[in-house]
């Protein structure tokens, strides 16, 4: 019985240590919602209507433990703040392959006109409805909090 008790206590201690062990997580929040996922093979897609040009823009961002990296941009018109150096056409959009680091923190200000949608690994995780500041970051959080969707 003593050996069984020690084994159980050791297992309980090991699980406790694992649950408080910090891991890298992608955290996306606005004033009403939050999304948390452990960083692994994550791809984020941010779609919105451009506030000035009124055309659709899509940004494809790779997320890993080093941070966020823009890998591709797609857009349907030219003008204020949109690239002019296209690399081709894809599904009716101009596109540009990019390899630009964004760091571990990124903020977007969306208004209802933008009709923004943020997806992670092809799953929609946030669609701001009103004027919203959306915070996107890669940070270290205890594994338990990541599993609970809080960070």
Residue pairs with C-beta under 8 A, 6 or more apart in sequence:
18 143
19 142
19 143
19 144
19 147
20 142
20 143
20 144
21 142
21 143
22 140
22 141
22 142
22 143
23 38
23 39
23 140
23 141
23 142
23 143
23 146
24 38
24 39
24 64
24 65
24 138
24 139
24 140
25 36
25 37
25 38
25 39
25 138
25 139
25 140
25 141
25 146
25 151
26 35
26 36
26 37
26 38
26 39
26 42
26 44
26 63
26 120
26 136
26 137
26 138
27 34
27 35
27 36
27 135
27 136
27 137
27 138
27 139
27 141
27 151
28 34
28 35
28 36
28 118
28 120
28 125
28 126
28 134
28 135
28 136
29 35
29 134
29 135
30 126
30 128
30 132
30 133
30 134
30 135
31 132
31 133
32 132
33 126
34 149
34 150
34 151
35 120
35 125
35 126
35 149
36 141
36 145
36 146
36 149
36 150
36 151
37 120
37 146
38 143
38 146
39 63
39 64
39 65
39 138
41 121
42 62
42 63
42 64
42 120
42 121
43 60
43 61
43 62
43 63
43 120
43 121
43 122
44 60
44 61
44 62
44 63
44 68
44 118
44 119
44 120
44 136
45 58
45 59
45 60
45 61
45 118
45 119
45 120
45 122
46 58
46 59
46 61
46 108
46 116
46 117
46 118
47 56
47 57
47 58
47 116
47 117
47 118
47 119
48 56
48 57
48 108
48 110
48 114
48 115
48 116
48 117
49 55
49 56
49 57
49 113
49 114
49 115
50 56
50 57
50 75
50 77
50 79
50 80
50 81
50 82
51 111
51 113
51 114
52 79
52 80
52 81
53 77
53 78
53 79
53 80
53 82
54 77
55 75
55 76
55 77
55 79
55 82
56 75
56 76
56 93
57 73
57 74
57 75
57 76
57 82
58 73
58 74
58 75
58 93
59 70
59 72
59 73
60 70
60 71
60 72
60 73
60 74
61 68
61 69
61 70
61 71
61 102
62 68
62 69
62 71
63 69
63 120
63 138
64 138
65 138
66 101
67 101
67 102
67 103
67 104
67 138
68 101
68 102
68 103
68 104
68 106
68 136
68 138
69 99
69 100
69 101
69 102
70 98
70 99
70 100
70 102
71 97
71 98
71 99
72 95
72 96
72 97
72 98
73 83
73 95
73 96
73 98
74 90
74 91
74 93
74 94
74 95
74 96
75 82
75 83
75 93
75 94
76 92
76 93
76 94
78 84
83 94
83 96
85 96
86 94
86 95
86 96
87 95
87 96
87 97
88 94
88 95
89 95
104 137
104 138
104 139
105 135
105 136
105 137
105 138
106 135
106 136
106 137
107 133
107 134
107 135
107 136
108 116
108 133
108 134
108 136
109 131
109 132
109 133
109 134
110 116
110 128
110 131
110 132
110 134
111 131
112 129
112 130
112 131
114 128
116 126
116 127
116 128
116 134
117 124
117 126
117 127
118 124
118 125
118 126
118 127
118 134
118 136
119 125
126 134
128 134
139 151
141 151
145 151
